């Protein structure tokens, strides 16, 4: 019973960390796309 509880806690923490990493990467990707768009429209 305790083993299942530990696995559930590990899975929830892993999901939260994964979502945080994805959100951070989306911000970085958005900044890169805006930079390239500005660079293309500047010409």
N, C-alpha and C positions, 0 to 999 in steps of 0.2 A: 504494500500500500504506500509506504513512504517512497519507494523507488519510483512509482508512477507519479507521485507529486513532484519529485525532483525532476523527472523528465518533462512534465508539463511546464514547470518554472523555466527550465532551460529552453524549451521551445518558444515560450512567450518572449523571453529576453532576446533570443536570436531573431525573432520576427521584428521586435521593436528596433533592434540595432540595424537590421536589414532595411527597414523602411526609412530610418534616419539616413542611412548611407545613400539610398536611392533619391531621397529628397535633396540631399546635398549635391549629388551628381546632376540632378535636373537643373538646379540653379546654375551650376558651372556650364552645362551644355547650353542653357538659355543665354548666358553672357557671351559664349563663343559665337552662337548663331547671330546675335545682335551685332557683334563686332564684324562678322563677315558680311552681313547685310549692309551695314554702314559703309564698309570698304567697297562693296560692289556698286552701291548707289552713288558713291562719291565720284566715280569715273565719268 
